[in-house]
Amino acid sequence: MMSSLESWAYLNRVVEGPNRHIQALLAAGRDADELARGIRTRASWLGDLGPATESRYTWDQPAEDLAAAEAAGYVLLTPESREWPRDAISESFVSALARARKNDDKLPPDAHPPHALWVRGNTNLAQLTASAVGMVGTRAASSYGHHATADLCKGLVRHQHTIVSGGALGIDTVAHTTALDASGATMVVAACGAGQVYPRRNEPLFTRIASEGGAVVTEYPPGVTPDRHRFLTRNRLVAALTQGTIVVEAAFRSGALNTLKWVEVFNRQAMAVPGPILGPGSLGTNLAIRDGRASMVLSADDAHEQLSPVGTSDVDGQREIDFAADAVQQLSRNELRVYDALPLTDTGGLDANDIAKACGFTVGLTVHLLIDLSGKGLVVREGQFWHRV
């Protein structure tokens, strides 16, 4: 039997996620109705969840929260919902916990999944996150950052990836907008409550995302403000709900780099776009590449290959087609030595003896190679003199 949405809404209000105590009780078989009842009555079996809810358990307003969210266009998804992104959450949070136990590692204190998500727009998060890539970066994006982000997102949409970002100004905005303009899917993971809009300037963008097949997602109930710690908490969801994250333009202490830390925790694919070395704007991304914390990506095809199962994508092979070697680049080393010894057309020519001396071959071998080069249309003979075409 499924728990009521009112119970989940109550839990979401009185237990600010992520919270390991509520996750432990849910994993132990307690349902949301039982947990809500226990918190309201201060049940002895709550354990550590008791003190964690001591100051908020009287915030009993689930009906009001659900109504306020509905008025703003949001619905509440829970782990019991069909559209819940259970595969993404399992592959990130659950797998991270299993690795930590196996290796006796200590996870960050907030490395726990959300216990509910408020969603505006496309509620099918399972579908949106099936093939998703995070795109994060500075709010003070340069022209280079704008163009790099737009180019990557257009290509990633072509590869059917959902673009996930935080809805901030700068790189985030470019990522969301480009995905929509390319008729792709995009998702905002917000750091404020359902119905709150931050930044206010992006309200039309969020409305467009929700109406064009994308989603605005938050783990916070209506009225919760976008405080600084919630941005850091939000970053873990961007990393967890995607198969990999690309950082475009991040300074040395950029908040975008915090997302890379979560990418590592969840064993997702960490990627970064190299930037100019003469200013601070890309220092964080360049150092992440240099120190091996992120793979360098030069194109959407690069990123797609890193996000794909091994052997299903070969971007270097495609480059061999897209950037095929010209006739001179295809020459053997011996052919190239003869070719380099020849003068250009407008500087006269050399006879075979002089060419042989210049490249260090016998006259016989030199003539043989000259004939081959002539057959390839790279050299021409006029009388006894040879020159490049």
C-alpha positions in Angstrom: 0.0 0.0 0.0 1.3 3.4 -0.9 1.8 6.2 1.6 -0.3 9.3 1.3 1.2 12.4 -0.5 0.3 14.3 2.7 2.7 12.2 4.7 5.5 12.7 2.2 4.8 16.4 2.1 5.0 16.6 5.9 8.3 14.7 5.9 9.7 17.0 3.2 8.8 20.0 5.3 10.1 18.9 8.7 13.2 16.9 7.5 15.4 19.1 5.2 17.3 16.7 3.0 19.6 15.1 2.6 19.1 13.3 5.8 20.7 9.9 6.6 18.4 9.1 9.5 15.2 9.2 7.4 16.9 7.2 4.7 17.9 4.6 7.2 14.3 4.2 8.5 12.9 4.1 5.0 15.5 1.4 4.1 14.5 -0.5 7.2 10.9 -0.8 5.9 9.2 2.1 7.6 6.8 3.8 5.2 6.1 7.6 5.0 2.7 7.3 6.9 4.4 5.6 9.8 7.3 8.0 9.8 5.0 11.0 9.7 3.0 9.6 12.6 6.1 8.8 14.6 7.5 12.3 14.2 4.3 14.0 15.1 3.9 11.8 18.3 7.7 11.9 19.1 7.8 8.1 19.0 10.7 6.5 20.9 11.7 4.4 17.8 12.7 7.5 15.8 16.3 7.2 17.1 18.4 10.0 15.7 15.5 11.3 13.6 13.9 12.5 16.8 16.5 15.2 17.6 16.8 16.0 13.9 13.1 17.0 13.8 12.8 18.5 17.3 12.6 22.1 16.1 10.3 21.5 13.1 7.9 18.7 13.8 5.1 21.2 14.6 5.4 22.6 11.0 2.4 20.4 10.1 1.1 21.9 6.9 1.1 19.2 4.2 -2.2 20.2 2.6 -1.2 23.8 2.4 2.2 22.9 0.9 0.6 20.6 -1.7 -1.9 23.3 -2.6 0.7 26.1 -2.9 2.9 23.8 -5.1 0.0 23.0 -7.3 -0.8 26.7 -7.7 2.7 27.2 -8.9 2.5 24.2 -11.3 4.5 21.7 -9.2 3.7 18.1 -8.2 5.3 16.0 -5.5 7.3 12.9 -6.6 8.3 10.3 -4.1 10.3 7.1 -4.2 6.9 5.4 -4.6 6.1 7.4 -7.8 6.3 5.7 -11.2 8.3 8.6 -12.6 10.8 8.7 -9.8 14.4 8.6 -11.2 15.3 5.4 -9.3 17.9 4.2 -11.8 19.9 7.4 -11.6 19.6 7.5 -7.8 20.6 3.9 -7.5 23.6 4.2 -9.8 24.8 7.3 -7.9 23.8 7.3 -4.2 23.3 3.5 -3.6 26.5 2.6 -5.6 28.5 5.2 -3.7 27.5 3.8 -0.4 28.3 0.3 -1.5 31.8 1.4 -2.7 32.4 3.3 0.5 31.5 0.2 2.7 33.7 -2.1 0.5 36.7 0.2 0.6 36.1 1.5 4.2 35.8 5.0 2.9 34.0 7.9 4.5 31.4 9.7 2.3 30.5 13.4 2.7 27.8 13.9 5.3 25.2 14.9 2.7 25.8 12.1 0.3 22.3 10.8 0.6 19.4 10.8 -1.9 16.4 13.1 -1.7 13.3 11.7 0.0 11.0 13.7 -2.3 11.2 16.0 -5.3 8.9 18.8 -6.3 8.6 19.0 -10.1 7.2 21.6 -12.5 6.8 20.5 -16.2 7.7 17.0 -17.3 7.3 14.8 -14.3 8.8 11.8 -15.9 12.2 12.2 -14.3 13.0 8.6 -15.0 12.9 9.3 -18.7 14.6 12.7 -18.5 17.6 11.3 -16.6 18.0 8.1 -18.6 20.6 9.8 -20.8 21.6 13.2 -19.2 24.6 15.3 -18.9 25.2 18.1 -16.4 26.5 21.5 -17.7 27.8 23.9 -15.1 30.1 26.9 -15.0 30.6 30.5 -14.0 27.8 33.1 -13.8 30.3 35.7 -15.2 30.7 33.8 -18.5 32.9 35.3 -21.2 32.1 35.3 -24.9 34.3 32.2 -25.2 32.3 30.4 -22.5 29.0 31.3 -24.2 30.1 30.0 -27.5 31.7 26.8 -26.1 28.6 26.0 -24.1 26.2 26.6 -27.0 28.3 24.4 -29.3 28.5 21.6 -26.8 24.8 21.7 -25.9 23.7 21.7 -29.6 25.8 18.6 -30.2 24.7 16.8 -27.0 21.1 17.4 -27.9 21.8 15.8 -31.3 23.0 12.8 -29.4 19.7 12.7 -27.5 21.2 13.8 -24.1 19.1 15.8 -21.6 20.9 19.0 -20.5 20.8 19.4 -16.7 22.0 22.6 -15.0 21.1 24.9 -12.1 19.2 27.6 -13.8 21.7 30.3 -12.8 22.8 33.2 -15.0 25.8 32.7 -17.2 26.8 29.2 -18.4 23.6 27.6 -16.9 21.3 29.9 -18.8 23.2 29.4 -22.1 23.0 25.6 -21.6 19.2 25.6 -20.9 18.4 28.1 -23.7 20.5 26.3 -26.3 18.9 22.9 -25.5 15.5 24.4 -26.0 16.4 26.2 -29.2 17.8 22.9 -30.5 14.5 21.2 -29.7 16.1 19.2 -26.9 15.2 18.3 -23.3 16.6 20.3 -20.4 16.2 20.2 -16.6 16.8 22.8 -13.9 17.8 21.6 -10.5 16.9 24.5 -8.2 18.2 25.5 -4.8 15.0 27.0 -3.5 11.5 25.8 -2.8 8.7 24.9 -5.2 7.2 28.1 -6.5 10.2 30.3 -5.7 12.0 31.8 -8.7 15.8 32.4 -8.5 17.2 34.2 -10.3 14.1 36.3 -10.9 15.4 37.3 -14.3 15.1 33.7 -15.5 11.4 33.3 -14.8 10.5 33.3 -18.5 13.2 30.7 -19.2 11.8 28.4 -16.4 8.3 28.8 -17.8 9.5 27.9 -21.2 11.4 24.8 -20.0 8.3 23.5 -18.1 6.1 24.1 -21.2 8.5 22.5 -23.8 9.0 19.1 -22.3 11.6 19.9 -19.7 11.4 20.2 -15.9 12.2 22.4 -13.0 13.1 20.2 -10.0 13.7 20.9 -6.3 13.9 18.9 -3.1 12.6 21.9 -1.1 8.9 22.6 -0.3 7.2 25.9 -1.1 8.6 29.0 0.6 12.2 27.8 1.1 14.7 30.5 0.2 17.8 30.0 -1.9 20.4 30.1 0.9 24.0 29.4 0.2 24.2 25.9 1.7 21.3 24.8 -0.5 23.3 25.6 -3.7 26.0 23.2 -2.5 23.4 20.6 -1.7 21.8 21.1 -5.1 25.1 20.4 -6.8 25.0 16.8 -5.6 21.7 16.3 -7.4 23.1 17.7 -10.7 25.9 15.2 -10.4 23.7 12.3 -9.3 21.0 12.6 -11.9 23.3 12.7 -14.8 25.8 10.2 -16.4 28.5 12.9 -16.4 29.1 16.6 -15.9 30.9 19.2 -18.0 32.4 22.3 -16.4 32.8 25.3 -18.7 34.7 28.2 -17.4 35.3 28.0 -13.7 37.7 30.2 -11.6 39.9 28.7 -8.9 37.2 28.8 -6.2 34.2 28.5 -8.4 31.1 26.9 -7.0 30.8 24.9 -10.2 33.9 22.9 -9.2 32.0 21.6 -6.1 29.9 19.7 -8.6 33.0 17.9 -9.8 33.6 16.7 -6.3 30.2 15.1 -6.3 30.8 13.6 -9.7 33.8 11.8 -8.2 31.8 10.6 -5.2 29.2 9.1 -7.5 31.7 7.7 -10.0 30.2 9.6 -12.8 32.1 11.1 -15.8 33.9 14.3 -14.9 34.7 16.5 -17.9 36.0 20.1 -18.4 36.5 22.5 -21.3 40.0 23.9 -21.5 40.1 27.7 -21.5 42.6 30.6 -22.0 45.6 30.6 -19.7 46.0 34.3 -19.6 43.1 35.1 -17.2 41.5 33.7 -14.0 38.2 32.7 -15.7 39.3 29.2 -16.7 41.9 28.5 -14.1 39.7 26.1 -12.2 38.8 24.0 -15.3 42.4 24.0 -16.6 43.7 22.8 -13.2 41.0 20.1 -13.0 42.2 18.8 -16.4 45.9 19.1 -15.4 45.4 17.3 -12.1 43.4 14.5 -13.6 40.1 15.4 -11.9 38.3 15.9 -15.2 38.8 14.7 -18.7 39.3 17.3 -21.4 36.5 17.7 -23.9 36.8 19.5 -27.1 33.4 18.8 -28.6 30.0 17.3 -28.0 31.3 14.1 -29.8 34.1 13.9 -27.2 31.6 14.1 -24.4 29.2 11.7 -26.0 32.0 9.1 -26.4 32.9 9.5 -22.7 29.3 9.0 -21.7 28.7 6.0 -23.9 29.6 2.4 -23.2 33.0 1.4 -24.3 33.2 0.6 -28.0 29.9 2.2 -29.0 31.4 5.5 -30.1 34.7 6.4 -31.7 35.2 10.1 -32.0 38.8 9.8 -33.1 37.6 7.5 -35.9 35.1 10.1 -36.9 37.8 12.8 -36.9 39.8 10.6 -39.4 36.8 11.0 -41.7 36.0 14.6 -41.0 39.6 15.7 -41.1 41.1 13.4 -43.7 44.8 13.7 -44.4 45.6 15.7 -47.5 47.8 14.2 -50.3 51.1 15.4 -48.8 50.2 14.2 -45.3 49.6 10.7 -46.7 53.1 10.4 -48.1 55.5 7.8 -46.8 58.7 9.1 -45.1 60.8 8.4 -48.1 58.4 10.0 -50.5 58.3 13.0 -48.2 62.1 13.3 -48.2 62.1 13.5 -52.0 59.1 15.9 -52.1 60.7 18.3 -49.6 63.9 18.4 -51.7 62.0 19.7 -54.7 61.6 23.4 -55.3 58.2 25.1 -55.9 56.9 25.6 -59.4 58.0 29.3 -59.7 61.6 28.7 -58.6 62.7 26.4 -61.4 63.5 22.7 -61.0 66.2 20.2 -60.1 67.5 17.2 -62.0 67.5 13.7 -60.5 71.2 13.9 -59.5 70.7 17.0 -57.5 67.5 15.7 -55.9 69.3 12.5 -54.9 72.1 14.5 -53.2 69.6 16.7 -51.4 67.6 13.7 -49.9 70.5 11.3 -49.5 69.1 8.5 -51.8 70.6 6.8 -54.8 69.6 8.2 -58.2 67.7 5.0 -59.0 65.6 5.1 -55.8 65.1 8.9 -56.3 63.8 8.5 -59.8 61.5 5.6 -58.7 60.0 7.9 -56.0 59.7 10.8 -58.3 57.7 8.7 -60.7 55.4 7.7 -57.8 55.0 11.3 -56.8 54.2 12.3 -60.4 51.5 9.6 -60.5 49.9 11.2 -57.4 49.9 14.5 -59.1 52.3 16.1 -56.6 55.3 16.7 -58.9 55.9 17.4 -62.6 58.8 16.8 -64.9 59.8 19.4 -67.5 62.6 18.1 -69.6 65.3 16.8 -67.2 64.0 19.0 -64.3 61.5 18.1 -61.6 59.5 20.5 -59.4 56.4 20.4 -57.2 53.0 21.1 -58.6 
